[in-house]
Amino acid sequence: MRTLSHTAERMAFSTAINAVLHSAEENREKTVLKLIDLIGKFMSDEKLDINFNTAKELISNEESALHKYTDRLFEEVHPHVLKTTALNLGFESFFNGTKTIRKMREIHQCNVPWLILMDPTSACNLHCTGCWAAEYGNKLNLSFEEMDRVITQGKELGIYFYMMTGGEPLVRKADIIRLCKKHNDCAFLAYTNGTLVDEAFCKEMQAVGNFYLAISLEGFSEVNDLRRGEGVYEKVMYAMDLLKKYGLIFGTSICYTSKNIETVVSEEFVDLMIEKGCRYAFYFHYMPVGNDAVVDLLPTVAQRKFMHQRVREIRNMSHGKGLFTMDFQNDGEFVGGCIAGGRNYFHINANGDAEPCVFIHFSNANIRTHTLLEILKQPIFMAYYNNQPFNKNHLRPCPMLENPEFLEKIVKETGAKSTDLKSPESAEHLCAKCQEYAKAWAPCAEDLWEQAPHAQRKYENYKPENCTNHRVVS
């Protein structure tokens, strides 16, 4: 529920954003700088790892990647989408949500996430090779009312960002748009194959202004269509053209494997994403989840080391490519290691099971029988809370991939059950596939960690005694 002070603060941000959007091009930079000052003032009592002065310097430098990135936003994104994004993703989620969530963590002594990932459906219009989501079958769905209830409860805890995956979430695009309208103070993002994007849907996205897409790509047409089906790459290119035409915010979701890693961070591929209008690229390390997972697709040590460097080069806001990139395995140092188990997010599958991570298919609870707060206090979630970080070296963040002994122990001790209804996989089987990889990566991760300077974080989102007592896994 909004308080009077919250309403007044949102109004102040709305006024400042309007000033930016309506300022003449030659005055835009000064107005953006004033907005940054407003943000700094609003968040002055919070411990943030943000250097507002550096941001202002980059915005003022016409040659910087951030300056060019910002210019493209104003030139290419619809004003209503920009304003709604600034208010919902910026003010509500990043700023107001951060304040509320931190208070809730202290009150409830458990993890409270910044975002929730939900699967509206397990159904999909494609049948991609090796898709772990397909193992759930295609007949599971969360009702509109169930998703609405999750969001309503989430907002009480300070959670204003909701991501959708599947299956193919746009199979349920009418219900998602309905959620966007009802919860018009939240931000929503769907991980999608992009083939269901059409002109009518783009008009709906523009009207709500608070819905974004991350479109799956594995490379250029030959590699992408080998997995996803003939003609899918061209459909994705068409979808991107439509989204850009209507001034919408979207990016890519890229699973990198031993087979495509060089391609998906190549100059040619990155330039294509920027040209098409992508604002971000989310890189996901291949995870050997499922009884039939192909272990050979795990990147080699040399390949992962290459990704560690290359993603940073692309997103460098001083002299990079002008595309925000994030590698959810190699960027652990910027988020304090593993973000799952409700620390920054958790996953609700299409059957309603609450899982600590989209890749960890074990659960003690379901949204149909438990509230969000009850879920966050379930044994498997509390095991995450009590043990994070799983490694003091945040280049080894995951309790499955880099520290498999942790996940196996957690599942056993908490009595969590497999949520895979078609082909349940034991924690022992899953973790055994990661042991050789973890052992091989550890020495390289230690070298990289020791070579680089690490800033002291102002706020570590761990159980209090874990902040200074990081567990070391040898």
C-alpha positions in Angstrom: 0.0 0.0 0.0 1.4 3.4 -0.9 1.9 6.0 1.8 1.5 9.7 1.3 5.3 10.1 1.3 5.7 7.4 -1.3 3.1 9.1 -3.5 4.8 12.4 -3.2 8.2 10.9 -4.0 6.9 9.1 -7.0 5.3 12.4 -8.1 8.7 14.2 -7.8 10.3 11.6 -9.9 7.6 11.8 -12.5 8.0 15.5 -12.7 11.8 15.2 -13.1 11.4 12.5 -15.8 8.9 14.7 -17.7 11.4 17.5 -17.7 14.0 15.1 -19.3 11.6 13.9 -21.9 10.4 17.4 -22.9 13.8 19.1 -22.8 15.3 20.3 -26.0 18.2 18.1 -27.3 20.8 20.6 -26.4 19.5 20.8 -22.8 18.9 17.1 -22.3 22.3 16.3 -20.8 21.9 18.9 -18.1 18.4 17.7 -17.3 19.6 14.1 -17.1 22.3 15.2 -14.7 19.7 16.8 -12.5 17.8 13.6 -12.4 20.9 11.7 -11.3 21.3 14.2 -8.5 17.6 13.6 -7.5 18.3 9.8 -7.4 21.4 10.3 -5.3 19.5 12.5 -2.8 16.6 10.0 -2.6 18.9 7.1 -1.9 21.4 9.0 0.3 20.5 7.0 3.4 21.0 3.6 1.6 24.3 1.7 1.2 24.7 1.6 -2.6 27.6 0.4 -4.8 26.9 3.2 -7.2 29.2 6.1 -8.0 26.9 8.9 -9.1 29.8 11.2 -9.9 31.3 8.7 -12.4 27.9 8.3 -14.0 27.6 12.0 -14.4 31.1 12.2 -15.9 30.3 9.5 -18.5 26.9 11.1 -19.4 28.8 14.5 -19.9 31.4 12.8 -22.2 30.0 12.7 -25.7 32.5 10.0 -26.7 31.6 7.6 -23.9 29.6 4.5 -24.5 27.0 5.5 -21.8 26.4 8.9 -23.5 25.8 7.2 -26.8 23.6 4.5 -25.2 21.5 7.2 -23.5 21.2 9.2 -26.8 19.9 6.1 -28.6 17.3 5.5 -25.8 15.9 9.0 -26.3 16.0 8.7 -30.1 14.6 5.2 -30.5 12.3 4.4 -27.4 8.8 5.7 -27.2 8.4 8.5 -24.6 5.6 6.6 -22.7 7.8 3.5 -22.5 10.7 5.5 -21.3 8.7 7.3 -18.6 7.0 4.2 -17.4 10.4 2.3 -17.3 12.0 5.1 -15.3 9.1 5.2 -12.8 8.5 1.4 -12.5 11.9 -0.2 -13.0 13.8 2.8 -11.7 11.9 4.5 -8.9 9.6 1.6 -7.7 11.9 -1.4 -8.2 15.5 -0.1 -8.0 15.0 2.7 -5.5 11.8 2.4 -3.4 11.8 -1.4 -3.7 15.4 -1.7 -2.5 14.6 0.3 0.7 11.5 -1.8 1.4 13.2 -5.1 0.7 16.1 -4.4 3.0 13.7 -3.6 5.9 11.7 -6.8 5.2 14.9 -8.9 5.4 15.7 -7.5 8.8 12.1 -8.0 10.0 11.6 -11.5 8.7 15.2 -12.8 9.0 15.1 -14.6 5.7 15.9 -13.8 2.1 13.5 -11.4 0.4 14.1 -11.2 -3.4 14.3 -8.2 -5.7 12.5 -10.0 -8.4 10.4 -13.1 -8.9 10.6 -15.3 -12.0 7.3 -17.1 -13.0 6.3 -19.6 -15.7 2.8 -18.7 -16.8 2.7 -21.9 -18.8 4.8 -25.0 -19.7 3.3 -24.9 -23.3 5.5 -23.7 -26.2 5.0 -23.3 -29.9 8.5 -24.6 -30.6 10.3 -27.8 -29.7 13.9 -26.8 -29.2 16.6 -29.4 -28.9 17.8 -29.8 -25.4 15.3 -27.5 -23.8 15.0 -28.4 -20.1 11.7 -26.6 -19.8 10.1 -29.1 -22.2 10.6 -31.8 -19.6 7.7 -30.4 -17.6 5.3 -31.2 -20.4 3.0 -28.7 -22.1 -0.2 -28.8 -20.1 0.7 -26.8 -16.9 -0.5 -23.3 -16.3 -0.6 -20.7 -13.6 -4.0 -18.9 -13.7 -4.3 -15.2 -14.0 -5.6 -15.1 -10.4 -2.5 -17.1 -9.1 0.0 -14.8 -10.8 -2.0 -11.7 -9.6 -1.9 -13.0 -6.0 1.9 -13.6 -6.2 2.4 -10.0 -7.4 0.0 -8.5 -4.8 1.9 -10.3 -2.0 5.2 -9.4 -3.6 4.5 -5.7 -3.6 3.8 -5.9 0.1 7.4 -7.1 0.5 8.8 -4.4 -1.8 9.1 -6.6 -5.0 8.1 -4.6 -8.1 9.9 -6.6 -10.8 8.5 -9.8 -12.3 10.0 -11.9 -15.1 8.3 -14.6 -17.1 9.7 -17.7 -18.7 8.3 -21.1 -19.6 7.5 -22.9 -21.9 6.9 -19.9 -24.1 5.3 -17.1 -21.9 3.8 -15.3 -24.9 1.4 -18.2 -25.3 -0.2 -16.3 -22.4 0.4 -12.8 -23.7 -3.2 -11.7 -23.1 -3.0 -12.5 -19.4 0.5 -10.9 -19.1 -0.7 -7.7 -20.7 -3.7 -7.8 -18.2 -1.2 -8.1 -15.3 0.8 -5.2 -16.7 -2.4 -3.0 -16.7 -3.5 -4.0 -13.2 -0.1 -3.7 -11.7 0.9 -0.5 -13.5 3.5 0.3 -10.9 5.5 -2.8 -11.6 8.0 -3.8 -14.3 7.6 -7.1 -16.3 10.0 -8.9 -18.6 9.5 -12.1 -20.6 12.1 -14.5 -21.8 10.7 -15.5 -25.2 11.6 -17.2 -28.5 10.2 -14.1 -30.2 8.1 -15.9 -32.8 4.7 -14.7 -31.4 5.6 -11.0 -31.6 3.3 -9.3 -34.1 2.1 -5.7 -34.7 -1.0 -5.9 -32.6 1.1 -7.2 -29.6 3.7 -4.4 -30.1 0.8 -1.8 -29.9 -0.3 -3.4 -26.6 3.2 -3.3 -25.2 3.6 0.3 -26.1 0.2 1.2 -24.5 1.2 -0.4 -21.1 4.8 0.7 -21.3 6.0 -1.6 -18.5 6.7 -4.8 -20.4 10.0 -5.8 -21.9 11.3 -8.8 -23.8 14.5 -10.9 -23.7 14.6 -12.8 -27.0 16.5 -16.1 -27.1 19.3 -16.4 -29.7 22.1 -18.9 -29.9 24.0 -17.3 -32.8 23.3 -16.6 -36.5 20.7 -18.5 -38.5 22.6 -21.7 -39.1 23.4 -22.4 -35.4 20.2 -20.9 -34.0 17.8 -22.8 -36.4 19.6 -26.1 -35.9 18.3 -26.0 -32.3 15.1 -24.0 -32.7 13.8 -25.0 -36.1 14.1 -23.8 -39.7 13.1 -20.2 -40.2 13.1 -19.2 -36.5 16.1 -16.8 -36.9 14.3 -14.8 -39.6 11.2 -14.6 -37.4 13.3 -13.2 -34.6 14.9 -10.6 -36.8 11.4 -9.6 -37.9 10.2 -9.4 -34.3 13.2 -7.1 -33.4 12.4 -4.8 -36.3 8.8 -4.5 -35.1 9.8 -3.9 -31.5 12.2 -1.2 -32.6 9.6 0.4 -34.9 7.2 0.8 -31.9 9.9 2.1 -29.6 9.9 -0.8 -27.2 12.6 -2.0 -24.8 14.0 -5.4 -25.5 17.2 -7.4 -25.6 18.5 -10.9 -26.0 18.8 -14.0 -23.8 21.8 -16.1 -24.9 22.8 -19.5 -23.6 26.5 -19.9 -24.3 27.9 -23.4 -24.7 31.2 -25.0 -25.9 29.8 -24.9 -29.4 28.7 -21.2 -29.8 30.7 -19.2 -27.4 32.9 -17.3 -29.8 30.0 -16.4 -32.1 27.7 -14.9 -29.5 30.2 -12.4 -28.3 31.8 -11.7 -31.7 32.0 -8.1 -33.1 29.6 -9.0 -35.9 27.0 -10.5 -33.5 27.1 -7.6 -31.0 26.9 -5.0 -33.8 23.8 -6.8 -35.1 22.1 -6.6 -31.7 22.8 -2.9 -31.4 21.6 -2.2 -34.9 18.4 -4.1 -34.3 17.7 -2.0 -31.2 18.6 -4.3 -28.3 19.3 -2.5 -25.1 20.8 -5.5 -23.2 22.1 -9.0 -23.7 21.8 -11.5 -20.9 24.4 -14.3 -21.2 23.6 -17.6 -19.4 26.2 -20.3 -18.9 24.9 -23.7 -20.1 23.7 -25.8 -17.2 23.6 -29.6 -17.5 20.1 -29.9 -16.0 17.9 -32.9 -16.8 18.5 -36.6 -17.1 19.4 -36.3 -20.8 21.6 -33.1 -20.5 24.7 -33.1 -22.7 27.7 -32.5 -20.5 29.9 -31.9 -23.6 28.1 -28.6 -24.1 29.7 -27.2 -20.9 32.3 -24.5 -21.8 35.9 -25.4 -21.4 38.0 -23.5 -18.8 39.7 -21.5 -21.6 36.3 -20.6 -23.1 34.9 -19.5 -19.7 38.0 -17.4 -19.0 37.5 -15.8 -22.4 33.8 -14.9 -21.6 34.8 -13.4 -18.3 36.9 -10.9 -20.2 34.8 -10.4 -23.3 31.5 -9.5 -21.6 33.2 -6.8 -19.6 34.8 -5.4 -22.8 31.4 -5.2 -24.4 29.6 -3.5 -21.6 32.3 -1.0 -20.6 30.4 2.2 -20.3 33.4 4.3 -21.0 34.7 2.8 -24.3 32.6 -0.4 -24.9 30.0 -1.2 -27.5 27.1 0.6 -25.9 25.2 -2.6 -25.0 24.4 -3.5 -21.4 25.6 -7.1 -21.0 25.4 -9.4 -18.0 26.9 -12.8 -17.6 25.0 -14.6 -14.8 27.9 -16.9 -14.0 31.0 -14.7 -14.4 29.5 -11.5 -12.9 29.1 -12.9 -9.4 31.4 -10.3 -7.9 29.0 -7.5 -8.8 26.0 -9.2 -7.1 27.8 -11.0 -4.2 27.7 -14.6 -5.6 24.7 -16.8 -6.0 21.5 -14.7 -6.3 19.1 -17.6 -6.0 17.0 -18.9 -3.1 15.3 -15.6 -2.7 18.5 -13.7 -2.1 17.8 -11.6 -5.2 15.3 -13.9 -7.0 13.5 -17.3 -7.0 11.5 -19.3 -9.5 7.9 -20.4 -9.6 7.2 -23.1 -12.2 4.0 -23.6 -14.2 2.8 -26.1 -11.6 3.1 -23.5 -8.9 6.2 -25.1 -7.3 8.6 -22.6 -5.7 12.2 -23.4 -6.6 15.3 -21.6 -5.4 16.6 -21.2 -9.0 15.3 -21.7 -12.5 18.0 -24.4 -12.9 17.4 -26.1 -9.5 14.3 -28.1 -9.7 13.7 -29.0 -6.1 11.0 -27.6 -3.8 9.3 -27.8 -0.4 6.4 -25.5 -1.2 3.8 -24.4 -3.8 2.1 -21.1 -4.3 -1.3 -22.9 -4.1 -0.6 -23.9 -0.5 1.8 -21.3 0.8 2.1 -17.5 0.8 5.3 -15.9 -0.5 6.6 -15.3 3.0 5.9 -18.9 4.0 7.8 -20.0 0.9 10.8 -17.9 1.7 11.0 -19.5 5.1 10.8 -23.1 3.8 13.7 -25.4 4.5 15.4 -25.2 1.1 15.2 -21.4 1.0 16.5 -21.1 4.5 19.4 -23.4 3.6 20.3 -20.9 0.9 19.9 -18.0 3.4 22.1 -19.8 6.0 24.8 -20.8 3.5 25.2 -17.9 1.1 27.7 -17.1 -0.2 28.6 -20.6 -1.2 32.1 -19.5 -1.9 34.1 -16.4 -1.0 35.3 -16.4 -4.6 32.3 -15.1 -6.5 33.7 -16.5 -9.8 32.5 -19.8 -8.2 29.1 -18.7 -7.0 26.7 -21.7 -7.7 25.9 -24.5 -5.3 25.4 -26.8 -8.3 27.9 -25.9 -11.0 31.0 -24.8 -9.1 30.2 -26.2 -5.6 28.1 -29.3 -6.3 28.7 -30.8 -2.8 26.5 -27.9 -1.4 23.4 -28.6 -3.5 23.5 -32.3 -2.9 23.7 -31.7 0.9 21.0 -29.0 0.9 18.5 -31.2 -1.0 19.2 -34.1 1.3 19.0 -32.2 4.5 15.9 -30.2 3.6 13.9 -33.0 2.2 13.2 -31.0 -1.0 11.5 -33.0 -3.8 12.1 -33.0 -7.5 9.6 -30.8 -9.3 10.1 -32.4 -12.7 6.9 -34.3 -13.4 8.1 -36.2 -16.4 11.7 -37.2 -15.7 12.7 -36.5 -12.1 16.4 -36.1 -11.6 18.1 -36.7 -8.3 20.4 -34.1 -6.8 23.1 -36.8 -6.8 22.8 -37.3 -10.5 22.7 -33.6 -11.3 25.7 -32.7 -9.1 27.8 -35.6 -10.3 27.7 -34.1 -13.8 29.2 -30.9 -12.4 32.1 -32.3 -10.3 34.7 -32.6 -13.0 33.8 -29.1 -14.3 34.0 -27.6 -10.8 37.4 -29.1 -10.2 38.8 -27.9 -13.5 37.4 -24.4 -13.2 38.6 -23.8 -9.6 42.3 -23.1 -10.2 41.5 -20.6 -13.0 38.8 -18.9 -11.0 41.3 -18.5 -8.1 43.9 -17.0 -10.4 41.4 -14.5 -11.9 40.1 -13.6 -8.4 43.5 -13.0 -7.0 44.7 -10.9 -9.9 41.8 -8.4 -9.8 41.2 -5.8 -7.2 37.8 -6.1 -5.4 36.0 -3.2 -4.0 34.5 -3.5 -0.5 30.8 -3.7 -0.9 28.7 -1.3 1.1 25.8 -3.7 1.4 26.2 -7.5 1.3 22.8 -9.2 1.1 23.7 -12.2 3.3 22.6 -13.5 6.7 24.4 -11.0 9.1 27.0 -13.4 10.4 27.8 -14.6 6.9 28.9 -11.1 5.8 32.3 -11.5 7.6 32.5 -15.2 7.7 32.5 -16.3 4.0 32.6 -20.0 3.6 35.5 -21.3 1.6 35.1 -24.4 -0.5 38.3 -26.1 -1.5 
